[in-house]
């Protein structure tokens, strides 16, 4: 059995598959050459870069499984694949903590102006030190503030867990309303469970000091000019979910007016060529879609994905 790991796979996952008798190739095949290349394989694994659409699925009837290393499967026509007898698996839990930690990297960056300070200190630090010190002296704290989490699946819940540990209040919205508990675990085996009840999107938008998005791709932005107008003045917004969930031109306007004090973006409308106005804005903290890109997460993803593939083919 041959597997093409077109967007790569952690060495642990590759080793597990090879020990189980699979041949694993990690060479990246360009999207326009995949249909021909996949005729020599039984399965393909992808992350977010490679797209597996209906046309590709129809072109390679020999493919028996599509594996997604990560959570969202927006880049795969999942239902169509399954209707054609192709198994589709993913690893929804493996990267939750890594994404949540990146959310707070952006939040800490924004509340202390690090995105701007890191740009200006190398240029002006030796000549304008005191002026820069004064410019960045009005930071805020996260403790005691309210974070609005839009999308309360695994990653949203992991984000809530970090927020609660920092002493924040949590308002959560999800398409599927729920009541649940977030359990915080401490050294010595102690834990505390905190109940969380999802509320309406409007309650989240009007009641939060900071926002974190954790939704799949949407046909239209979840946050646009209308939503920004309803927010408190000076909010902070982080998006580590999908490009297109924030109206980027409206975000720039809100940043320029001061309605939004800062944004942290890991995903963009036009990946891999984000809008220049986003990339150069002094109030935006930027990362290149690396939410799940930690060593620990990639090991978990590789292990889980390999296990799912082995279980499927060894039935």
C-alpha positions in Angstrom: 0.0 0.0 0.0 1.4 3.4 -1.0 0.6 6.7 0.7 1.4 10.2 -0.5 1.9 12.6 2.4 1.7 15.6 0.2 1.9 18.2 2.9 4.3 16.2 5.0 3.9 14.0 8.1 5.8 13.9 11.4 8.6 11.3 11.4 6.9 9.4 14.2 3.8 9.0 12.0 5.9 8.0 9.0 7.7 5.4 11.1 4.5 3.9 12.4 3.1 3.6 8.9 6.3 2.0 7.6 6.4 -0.5 10.4 2.9 -1.5 9.5 4.0 -2.2 6.0 3.0 1.0 4.1 5.2 2.9 1.7 5.1 6.6 2.5 6.3 9.3 0.1 6.7 12.8 1.4 7.5 14.6 -1.8 5.2 17.5 -2.4 3.4 17.2 -5.7 2.0 20.5 -7.2 -1.8 20.7 -7.2 -2.0 20.7 -11.0 0.0 17.5 -11.2 -1.7 15.6 -8.4 -4.3 13.8 -10.6 -1.6 12.0 -12.6 0.7 11.3 -9.6 -2.1 9.9 -7.4 -2.7 7.1 -9.9 0.2 5.4 -8.2 -1.1 5.6 -4.7 -3.7 4.1 -2.4 -4.1 7.1 -0.1 -3.2 10.7 0.4 -2.7 12.8 3.5 -2.8 16.6 3.4 -2.8 19.5 5.8 -4.3 22.9 4.7 -2.3 23.5 1.5 -3.4 20.6 -0.8 -7.0 20.6 -2.0 -8.9 17.4 -2.7 -12.0 18.4 -4.6 -14.5 16.5 -6.6 -12.6 16.7 -9.8 -9.5 15.2 -8.3 -11.5 12.5 -6.5 -13.1 11.5 -9.8 -9.7 11.4 -11.5 -8.2 8.9 -9.1 -10.7 6.2 -8.3 -7.9 4.1 -7.0 -7.6 6.3 -3.9 -9.2 4.6 -0.9 -8.5 7.1 1.9 -7.9 10.8 2.4 -6.3 11.9 5.6 -6.2 15.4 7.0 -3.6 16.2 9.5 -5.5 18.8 11.6 -9.0 19.9 12.3 -10.8 21.7 9.5 -11.5 19.9 6.3 -12.5 22.9 4.2 -10.0 21.9 1.6 -11.6 18.4 1.0 -15.0 17.6 -0.5 -15.7 15.3 2.4 -19.2 14.2 1.7 -18.6 13.6 -2.0 -15.5 11.5 -1.2 -17.5 9.4 1.2 -20.3 9.0 -1.3 -17.7 7.5 -3.6 -16.6 5.0 -1.0 -13.4 7.0 -0.1 -12.7 7.1 3.6 -11.9 10.6 5.1 -10.2 10.9 8.4 -8.7 13.8 10.4 -7.1 14.6 13.7 -9.4 17.1 15.4 -7.9 17.1 18.9 -4.2 16.9 18.3 -3.5 20.6 17.7 -6.1 22.3 20.0 -3.6 23.4 22.7 -1.1 24.7 20.1 -3.7 26.9 18.5 -5.0 28.2 21.8 -1.5 29.1 22.9 -0.9 31.0 19.7 -4.1 32.9 20.3 -2.7 34.2 23.6 0.7 34.9 22.0 -1.2 37.4 19.8 -3.3 38.7 22.7 -0.2 39.3 24.9 1.5 40.9 21.9 -1.4 43.3 21.3 -2.0 44.4 24.8 1.6 45.4 25.2 2.2 46.7 21.7 4.9 44.2 20.9 4.1 44.0 17.2 5.0 47.7 16.8 7.8 47.8 19.4 9.6 44.9 17.6 9.4 46.9 14.4 10.6 50.2 15.8 13.2 49.2 18.5 15.8 47.9 16.0 15.5 51.2 14.0 14.9 53.8 16.7 15.8 52.1 20.0 19.2 53.7 20.3 18.1 57.2 19.5 14.4 57.4 20.6 14.4 55.0 23.6 12.6 57.3 26.0 10.0 58.3 23.4 9.3 54.7 22.6 9.1 53.9 26.3 6.4 56.6 26.7 4.6 55.4 23.5 4.2 51.8 24.8 3.6 52.7 28.5 -0.2 52.2 28.4 -0.6 48.5 28.2 -3.5 46.6 29.7 -3.9 43.2 31.5 -6.0 40.3 30.4 -7.0 39.2 33.9 -10.5 40.3 34.8 -11.4 41.1 31.1 -13.9 39.2 29.0 -13.0 37.1 26.0 -15.6 36.4 23.4 -15.0 33.0 21.8 -16.8 32.6 18.5 -16.9 28.9 17.7 -16.9 26.6 20.8 -15.5 23.3 19.5 -12.3 21.7 20.6 -10.0 24.7 19.9 -12.5 27.2 21.3 -12.7 25.2 24.5 -8.9 24.9 24.7 -8.8 28.7 24.3 -11.4 29.1 27.1 -9.3 26.9 29.4 -6.3 29.1 29.0 -8.4 32.2 29.4 -10.0 30.9 32.6 -6.5 30.1 34.0 -5.5 33.7 33.4 -8.5 34.9 35.4 -10.6 36.0 32.4 -14.3 35.8 32.0 -15.6 33.8 29.0 -18.5 34.5 26.7 -18.9 31.7 24.0 -21.0 31.4 20.9 -21.5 28.3 18.8 -23.9 27.3 16.0 -24.9 24.5 18.4 -25.8 26.0 21.8 -24.6 24.0 24.7 -23.9 23.9 28.4 -20.6 22.3 29.5 -17.8 22.4 31.9 -14.2 23.5 31.4 -11.8 21.6 33.8 -8.7 23.3 34.9 -6.0 20.9 36.2 -3.3 21.8 38.6 -0.1 20.3 40.1 -0.8 17.7 42.7 -3.8 16.2 40.9 -6.2 19.0 41.9 -8.7 20.3 39.4 -11.7 22.6 39.3 -14.6 22.5 36.8 -16.1 25.8 35.6 -19.5 25.8 33.9 -19.8 27.5 30.5 -23.0 28.2 28.7 -23.0 29.4 25.1 -24.9 32.7 24.5 -26.0 34.5 21.3 -23.5 36.0 18.9 -24.9 39.4 19.6 -24.2 39.0 23.4 -20.6 38.0 22.6 -20.1 40.9 20.2 -21.5 43.6 22.6 -20.1 42.1 25.9 -16.5 41.2 25.1 -13.2 43.0 25.5 -11.3 40.6 23.3 -12.4 38.2 20.6 -11.0 34.9 19.3 -12.5 33.2 16.3 -12.6 29.4 16.0 -15.0 28.7 13.2 -14.7 26.8 9.8 -14.7 28.7 6.5 -17.9 30.8 6.1 -19.6 32.0 2.9 -19.4 35.6 4.3 -17.4 37.2 7.1 -18.6 36.6 10.7 -17.1 39.9 11.8 -17.6 42.9 9.5 -18.4 46.6 9.7 -21.8 46.0 11.3 -20.3 43.8 14.1 -17.4 46.1 14.7 -19.9 49.0 15.2 -21.6 47.0 18.0 -18.4 46.3 19.9 -17.0 48.2 22.9 -14.4 50.8 22.0 -10.8 49.5 22.0 -11.3 45.8 21.7 -8.7 43.3 20.5 -9.4 40.6 17.9 -7.5 37.4 17.1 -8.2 35.1 14.2 -6.4 31.7 14.2 -9.3 29.8 12.4 -9.8 30.5 8.7 -9.2 33.4 6.3 -12.5 35.0 5.2 -14.1 35.0 8.6 -13.2 38.6 9.1 -13.9 41.4 6.6 -10.3 42.6 6.3 -11.0 46.1 4.7 -13.6 46.7 7.5 -11.0 45.5 10.1 -8.5 48.1 8.8 -11.1 50.8 9.0 -11.9 49.8 12.6 -8.2 49.7 13.5 -7.6 53.2 12.0 -10.6 54.6 13.9 -9.5 53.1 17.2 -12.7 51.0 17.5 -10.4 48.0 17.4 -7.1 48.6 19.3 -5.2 45.7 17.8 -5.7 42.5 15.8 -3.7 39.2 15.7 -3.9 37.3 12.5 -2.7 33.8 11.7 -5.0 33.4 8.7 -5.8 35.6 5.8 -8.3 36.1 2.9 -5.8 35.7 0.1 -3.3 33.1 1.4 -0.5 32.9 0.4 -0.5 36.5 -0.7 -2.2 38.5 2.1 -3.4 42.1 1.5 -0.6 44.6 1.8 -2.6 46.8 4.1 -2.9 44.0 6.5 0.8 43.0 6.4 2.0 46.6 7.0 -0.5 47.8 9.6 1.2 48.8 12.9 -1.7 47.5 15.0 -1.7 44.0 13.6 0.4 41.1 14.9 1.1 38.6 12.2 1.9 34.9 11.8 1.9 32.8 8.6 -0.8 30.2 9.4 1.2 28.3 12.0 -1.5 27.6 14.6 -0.8 23.9 14.7 2.9 24.2 14.0 4.5 23.1 17.2 6.7 20.0 17.6 4.3 18.5 20.1 1.2 19.0 18.0 2.9 17.6 14.9 3.9 14.5 16.8 0.4 14.1 18.0 -1.0 14.7 14.6 1.4 12.2 12.9 0.7 9.5 15.5 -3.0 9.9 15.4 -3.2 10.1 11.6 -1.0 7.0 11.2 -3.1 5.1 13.7 -6.3 6.0 11.9 -4.8 4.9 8.5 -3.5 1.6 9.9 -6.9 0.8 11.5 -8.7 1.5 8.3 -6.6 -0.7 6.1 -6.2 -3.5 8.6 -9.9 -4.0 9.1 
